[in-house]
Amino acid sequence: MQKKTPLVELQHIDKAFTKEGRQELLVLKEINFKLHENEIVALLGKSGSGKSTLLRIISGLIPPTRGEAFYQGKQVNRPVQGISMIFQNFALMPWLTVLQNVELGLEAQGIQRKQRRERALKAIDTIGLDGFESAYPRELSGGMRQRVGFARALVVNPDLLLMDEPFSALDVLTSENLLSDLQDLWLERKTNIKGILFVTHDIEDAVWLADRIIIFGSDPGYIRAELDIKLPRPRSDQDPEFAELVDQIYMLMTTEPGEEGQKEYKPKIINMGYRLPDIPVSELSGLLELLVEEYQGKCDLPELADAVHLDIDNLIPLTDAMEILGFARTQRGDLVITPIGRNFADADILKKKEIFKTQLLKNIPLARRIRRVLDERPGHWAVKTRFLNELEDFLSEEEADRVLATAIDWGRYAEIFAYDNNSETLSLENP
């Protein structure tokens, strides 16, 4: 029996961006992937691991730097008909009604007004927005605006639905409701959709909806692991197998490759261009104190995420900051405080600053670099752009600015240097 052509096939995909003649910044490396009919696949990974970029390559919005993307056996080299995409930010036209927003895609395809209207009304009814056809986006809640986005994607009868964090801007109850409605549409075959590929930051959402989960590593983005989800539907987060899968994914996303079964802890060593997580010291301190006071220094990551109401996109930067500073480590899905982290959590304000200063200079190359330059220069000062230029050898301009801002905030807290925001100057002077 001849095998069916996959809906999507990616072969040896790399994606790099070049800015103003500077060296290439590699975002995706050696991505090989297939999406088959009647399959829902979730993409999970840290922010900046290239997941959204991959969706845009599949849809034909941007080309790969190397490799080939195929949709139903045909090479993708321009925006593809038959693929719809739903974005995080709704992307509605505020001056158009719900009905007019839903009709936009059909209008672009040259569909006649009568047929356009009939199909738009049917899509609005399918997604549960009947009665709001004449409403404007400003009159709708966030969940209802995203439903308009779903209706607009469905009205063109796509074979493939791409979703880029479609629930992240919604509150928990609205997100769960919309996710459940999407699953019902899929299971009851109320649409022509043959496959769904979605980026999410919510591990539970991925396990609840997907048939397969792709976990991305980062810097550059690559496929680190694939998990087939065999749980029968409907699924429950109270099911022990569901919880085991969630734990396994947390472990994969918070450890480096090869560390999963490692018994002896090895501190994470980073380089000058490491994407420092932009975590305020107050948040880091608060979580360390919670670990000591409520969990005796060790806590299961899914339990911790639930306790502090953080999704994986917000929890990973926190745990990453703790690890690179030497305050905690992740071990088989648990967050475990180190002796230094416990000392920091128990210390008074002045002692906290001393401990943080020691850990910052010991473990963060960018902080060391800034301090060394300031120490060596005759006037003990330097403009911010001097360090931005160095970082842009490793990172995009926007990411370099974010990383330097984090290093400056941490350095000011530790009092290893001062910063004047008006002149954008770093110095050793006491502000």
Secondary structure as GFF3:
##gff-version 3
##sequence-region A 1 431
A	DSSP	beta_strand	8	17	.	.	.	ID=ss1
A	DSSP	beta_strand	25	35	.	.	.	ID=ss2
A	DSSP	beta_strand	39	45	.	.	.	ID=ss3
A	DSSP	alpha_helix	51	59	.	.	.	ID=ss4
A	DSSP	beta_strand	66	71	.	.	.	ID=ss5
A	DSSP	beta_strand	74	75	.	.	.	ID=ss6
A	DSSP	beta_strand	83	86	.	.	.	ID=ss7
A	DSSP	alpha_helix	98	108	.	.	.	ID=ss8
A	DSSP	alpha_helix	113	126	.	.	.	ID=ss9
A	DSSP	three_ten_helix	137	139	.	.	.	ID=ss10
A	DSSP	alpha_helix	142	154	.	.	.	ID=ss11
A	DSSP	beta_strand	160	164	.	.	.	ID=ss12
A	DSSP	alpha_helix	172	187	.	.	.	ID=ss13
A	DSSP	beta_strand	195	199	.	.	.	ID=ss14
A	DSSP	alpha_helix	203	209	.	.	.	ID=ss15
A	DSSP	beta_strand	212	217	.	.	.	ID=ss16
A	DSSP	beta_strand	222	228	.	.	.	ID=ss17
A	DSSP	alpha_helix	240	254	.	.	.	ID=ss18
A	DSSP	alpha_helix	281	295	.	.	.	ID=ss19
A	DSSP	beta_strand	298	300	.	.	.	ID=ss20
A	DSSP	alpha_helix	301	307	.	.	.	ID=ss21
A	DSSP	alpha_helix	312	325	.	.	.	ID=ss22
A	DSSP	beta_strand	328	331	.	.	.	ID=ss23
A	DSSP	beta_strand	334	337	.	.	.	ID=ss24
A	DSSP	alpha_helix	339	346	.	.	.	ID=ss25
A	DSSP	alpha_helix	349	363	.	.	.	ID=ss26
A	DSSP	alpha_helix	365	376	.	.	.	ID=ss27
A	DSSP	beta_strand	381	383	.	.	.	ID=ss28
A	DSSP	alpha_helix	384	391	.	.	.	ID=ss29
A	DSSP	alpha_helix	397	414	.	.	.	ID=ss30
A	DSSP	beta_strand	418	420	.	.	.	ID=ss31
A	DSSP	beta_strand	425	427	.	.	.	ID=ss32
###
